Amino acid sequence: MSDTDENGYRVVRNDEEQYSIWRADRELPAGWHAEGTTGTRQECLDHIAEVWTDMRPLSLRRRMASA
């Protein structure tokens, strides 16, 4: 992995509140939105590990809460 691979990432999230990372210099894929965190690949992955504590999609969490 080159030095450029470690720079310029951002955390993205979809409408189901699932997280991923995306190169900052690339257009976001449909259905994904910038979450606000940017940094190296590892910094972004570390942030996701902190904030994404429930891996269930939002729609499933809502169904389970209303059951």
N, C-alpha and C positions, 0 to 999 in steps of 0.2 A: 504494500500500500504506500503510495507516495504522500508527501507532505500536503499536497493539495487535497487529498482525500480526507484529511483531518480538519479542514477548515471550511467554514461556510455552510453549516447545517442548520436546520430549524425543526422544531417540534411541530407536528401537525396533528389535527384531531378531526374525526368525522362526526356526523350527526348522531352516531351511536356511542359517542364518547370513547372511541378506540383511538389509540395513539400510535404514531410512527415518526420516523425522521425522514427529511427530504432535503436534498441539496438546495441551498438558498438561492443559487443562480438558475434554478429551473422552475418552470411554471408548475403550479400545484395541479395534481390530477383532480378530475371532477369529483365532487363530494368531500373534499378535504379542505381544511381551513388552517391557516397559521395560528398556533396557540399562543405565540408571543415569545417563546424561548428560542434563542439562537446561540451557537457556539460550535465547538468541535463536535465530532461525532460522539465521542465518549461523554462529553458534558450533556449533550442532548439525551443520550441513553440513560445517564444517571438521573436526570430530571424526570424522565418517564417512569423510572423505577420508583421514584418518590411519590409521584402524583397518581399513577394508575394502579391503585391498590385492589380494585375490583374489576376483573377481566370480563365480567358479563356485559353484553351489550346493554345500552340504556333501555331499549324496548323490553328486554327480558327482566331487568331490575324493576321496571314499572309494573309489569304483569305480576311478578312475584309479590310486590308490595301491596297490590290491590286484591290479591287472592285471600 
